[in-house]
Amino acid sequence: MTTSNNRIPLIAGNWKMNTTPEEGHALATAILDGISAKDVGFSASRCDIGFYPPATSLAFIAGLCAEFEGCKVYVGAQNMHAEESGAFTGELSSAMVLACGSDSVLLGHSERRHIFNETDTEIGAKMKTAVEAGLTAVLCVGEKIEERDAGNTMEVVNRQLEAGIEGLTEAAQLEKVIVAYEPVWAIGTGRTATPEQAQEVHGAIREQLGAAFEKRGAEVGAREDIRILYGGSVKPDNASELLSQTDIDGALVGGASLDAASFLGICEGCG
Ligand code: 13P
């Protein structure tokens, strides 16, 4: 599908509603130590990594990672509100996320969409706010099993992607986006998409990104610089096969990101 590929893989851990600040600090420290340690055979240039801890740990983990030189480390929130401030009890603003020392945010995760009923429109508004604030926004998309079984995978993913980037009217804003394809039926189920199934969707997402760049006055080829992560039961033993696919540029990892050895094992899968 792609003609060139200079994309550095990104292995990102979505810790979801797990870890106290102390537990998160221990987990991140073990991972950073693993990357620094020559004896695990880890090449620092192999991948970027990301931590998406609970909001209560964000500043703590961002502080821990700020001085790390072993590889690029993104630290981000798992969600934020589209408005800049106001009467939104329990919510976080982009300014608060940035003030934690964080440089990124996950938006549109399937748990936000399906448990908390976030709509495409709300997620699009959050994407716009996040990118305008200077955050790297990770837009999560993915179909439910009944949507896949009905043959609607691409329709769902295209709709979520289109709505997610709609408010980003400049090509330079689109460049701040990372897409994560996470089939809902593969999240936390132990059932991973096959590398072929994942590649098919990733390739189609990249096609759509090309059209989106063109629409914003940029070259179609700008799509080659966008990272598209796969998420859904990624483990050390399936990572390398998934990551070897042309349009799979990393992983968004849930369960296996809570164990340093597993997370490092997935990083090793970057080749
Ligand atoms: P699991 O890796 O636990 O399937 O979770 C994936 C996910 O939701 C990452 O955002």
Residues whose N, C-alpha, C, O or C-beta is under 5 A from the ligand:
A	BS01	13P	N14 A186 I187 G188 T189 G231 G232 S233 V234 L252 V253 G254 G255 A256
